[in-house]
């Protein structure tokens, strides 16, 4: 597993990443597999940053979902025959089925995915994959991370859509199997942000059902922290997109006027305001940039949001990127 957050020892205070780590460790322990929890960070491991790695071609910051590929590349160097990656909102649900049971029918493939249904029956889901450790899979993971789709550095679905651009060039298997809805005898259960209201309760109940010793598992998990700067080299001449303090965002920004410039919108029980130069006022200072005609990316309160406006810019729908929390706003 790979996640920018630490593991929490108290099950009553744990976020879903800690709950799934305990579950997936239990599965690994039963079958004699090593379980590794990577925690990538950017610059300072004491800071939990949502944008914790960089686009190697542009130097722009990337969402933490991208850093799973850097974690995978580190695992490749540990001498294993296979490396399996699983998202921190996904668990091994069938404890009786081994990874070898899963791999053997596709042993001629370098990389094995499950499909992304119901959103893409014929496309791979990046939330789980198994790699045979060889030059082919190493090149695949490197090329995947190096694929530059600037709109997906910080926008959902991050590394998923760039994967769809390249996977056909590699020795890949895609298995038709439900992850995203409950089904009997399923190998994996992926509880995504679409079900965020039940993530913690689902995984907590699973731990009780399997009689898993949550605390002992968390204490036994091997955690590997690494600075993503050590694995990503930005070409000379590229100005890296460092996190600029919000109050200084006007210093080096051109005086660009956007359709939403100098307008004030409702935000739940408060309001937000946009200015000409890409700065904004939203519970303190923030910044925004235009992605498409009616779509903007906004960073404020330490979190990133995608705002989609209607044609006359009188209303918008905002989706917070780390948990898909939705806010609808209107021009004031």
N, C-alpha and C positions, 0 to 999 in steps of 0.2 A: 504494500500500500504506500501511497505518497500523499501527504497533506501538509499544508502550511501551518496547521495547528498542533499544539502539544496534546499529549494524552492526559486525561484526567482520571485520578485514582478513585474518586468517589462516584459511584454509579448514579447517585441522585443528582449530581451536578454535571454529569458528562453530557457533551454534545454527541451527535450521532457518530462522528468519526471515531470517538473512543469506544462506543458501543460496538460498532462493526469491527474495530481492531480486535477486541476481545473475542468476538465470534469467529473471525477468520483465523485468529491465532489458535483457537480451539480446534477448528477443522484441520489446520496444518499439524498441530500436535498429535491428533489422532492418527494421521497418515505418515508421520515422520518427516514432514517437510520443514525446511527452515522458513521462518516468517520474519520479514524485514519491514520495518516502518521507517520510511524516509521522510524527513522534514526539511524540505528545501527552504532557504530564506535568502533574502537579498541584503547584503551589507551587514546587517545586525541581527543575530539570531534571537535577540530579546524582543524584536518587533514582529508582530504577526501582520504581514502585508498581503493584501489581496492581490496586488500586482508584484510578484516576487521573482520575475525573470525577465529576460530581454529578447527581442527579435534580433537574431544575429546579423541580419542584413541592414536593419534600419536603426538599431539601438533603442527602439521604442519599448516601453514597458509592456509586459504581457501578464495576463491573468494566471493565477496559480495553477489552473488546469493544465497549462502548457508544461509546467515543470515536472509532471509525471514522466515525461519522456527523458528528462535529464536523470531522474531517479532510475529509470529502466536501464539507461546506458551505464550507470554505476554498477547495477546488479549484474550486468553482462560480464563484468571483470572479476567476478568472485568464483569462477570455476564451475558453475552449474551447467548441466546439460540442457535444462529448460528454465526459463524465467517466466513467471506468471504475474501479471499486474491486475489488480482489482481496485475499482474506485472506492472511496470512503463512504459512499452511500449504497454499497452493494455487498452482499454476503453470499457465502456458500450455504445454500439452504439444505441440500441433500448431503448429509455427512457420510452416507454410505458409498457415494460415487467418488472414485479417486480421480486425480488429474490424469493418470495413465489411462483410465477408462475413457476419459474425454479426449485425450490426445491420439490414442492408437489408431482410430479409423482415419486420421489425417496425418499420419507420421511422415508422409512425403512432403508436407507443407512446412514452410519456415515460420509462418505466423498464422494463428487461428483466432478468429473473432466470432462472437455471436452477432446476429443481425440486429438492426435498429428498429424492428417493428414495434408499434404500428406506424412509425414515422419514416420508415425506409426498409421494407422487407428485403430488398436486394443489396443493402449497403451495410457496412460494418459499424458496430457501436464501439466507440473508443473507451467505454467504461470497463472493459475486460478484454484482455488478450493474453495469449500464451505464445512465447517466442522460443523456437529452437535456437540455442546459442551458437550462431555461426556468422560468417561474414555477411551473408544475405540479410539476416535479421538486424544485425548491427547497422548495416548501411540503410536499411529501411527506417529504423528509428531516427538515425541521424538526418536522413532526407526529410522525414516527417517534421522534425523540429525546425529544420532549415527552410521549410516551405513558408514563404512570406505572403500572407493575405492580411494586409494591415487592418482591415475592418474587423478581423477576427482576433486581433491581439488582445482586445479587452471586451469584445462583444460575444455573447452567446451565439453559437455553441463552441466558441474558442477553437480548440484543436480538432474538433469533430469534422467540420466542413473541409478544412485543408486535407484531412485524411482521405476524404472522398475524392479529392482531386488527384491523388497519387496512388492509391492502393492497388489499382489494376496493373501497375508496373512491377509488382512483386509477387512472390510465391505465397499467396494468401488463400486461406479457406474461410468461408463465411457460413456458420451453422445456423439453421433456422430453429430458434428456441426462444420462448417468451421469457423476458426478464422483468418487463415493466408492468405486468399485472399478475395477480395471484393465480397460481395454477398448481395442480397436484403433480408431484414427482418432478418438479423443476430443479435444475442444478443450481441456478443462481436466482436471487431476487434483488432487483435494483429498484430502490425506493427513491425516486428522483424528486426534484423540487415541485413537480406537479402534485406530489403527495406529502409536501413538507409538514402539513398539519399532523401527520401520523408517523413521521420518521422515528422520532425518539420512542414513542409508545410501541411501534412495531418491533424495533430492535430490542427494547427492554423486555417485551413479552417473549421474544424468541430466546433470549438469554435464560429466562425463567423456564420456558418449555424444555430446553436442553440441559437445564441444571448446570449452567456454566458458572465457574468460579470467576466472576468478573475481576475482582481485585487482584487475585494471584496472577491471572493472565496479563493484566496491564503491567504489573511489576516485572513479569518475565519477558515482555516484548523487547526486542533489540531495536533501539532507535538510532538512526544514523542521520545526523544533521550536516548539511553542507551549504556553502554559499554558492548560489547559481552563477555568480561571476566567475568562479573557477572553471566552469565548463562552457561558457559562452564567450566567444571572442568577437567583438564588434570591429569591423574593418576600420583602418586608419582613415581619418577624414570625416567619419560619421560623428555627428554631435549627438551624444546619448541623451535620451529623454529622462533626465533625473526628475525626482519628485520635487517640484518647485513649491516653496511655501505659498499658500494661497494669496497672502497679502502682497506678494511680489509678482503675481502673474501679469501685471500690466507693464512691467518694465521692458521686456523684449518682444512684446506682442504688437503686431500692426493694428492700426485703428480700423478694423473691419466692421462693417455694419451688416448684421444679419436680420432676417425677417422678424426675429423675436427680440432684437436688441431694444433696450430701454422699455421693455414690457414687464408687467407684473402679473403673476399667475397664482391662483390658489394652490395650496398644498395641504391637504387634510384640514387641520384647524389653524394653519398658518399661511405663509405665502413665500414665494421665491421671485427674484428679479434678475433679468439678463441685461448685460451691458454690451456696448459696441465691440470691445476688444477681446471678447472671449472670456471675460470674467463674469462672475455672478454673485449674488447675495442669497445665500440659502443656509439659514441657521449658522451664520458666519460666512466667511469668504469661500468661494469655489471657482471652478472654471468649467467651460464647455467648448465643444467643437462640433461642427456640422459634419455628419457622415454621409447622408444622402439628402435629397430635396427636403423632406419633411422629418428626417431623423437626426437626432443630436445625441452626443455622448456627454454626460455631465458628471463631474467629480466633485462631491461635497460631503462633508461629514465623514471623511475617510472612506467613502464607498462610491462605487461607480453605478450610474443609472443610464438606461437607454430611454429617450423620450421621443415619441412619435406624435407629431402634430397633425391636425386636420388641415384641409386646403386653405382656410383663411386664418390659420394660426390662432383660433379662438379657444381651442381645447387641445389637450394632449393626454396620452397614456404613458406612464412611466413604469419601467420594469427594473427593479434593483438586481444587479447582475449576480450577486453571490447567493441569493435565495429566492429570486423571482417575485419579490414583494411588489404589488401593483398599487400605484396611486394615479387617480384621474384628476387633472387640473383644468381650470378655466381661466380665461383672461379676466383680469380685474380692472 
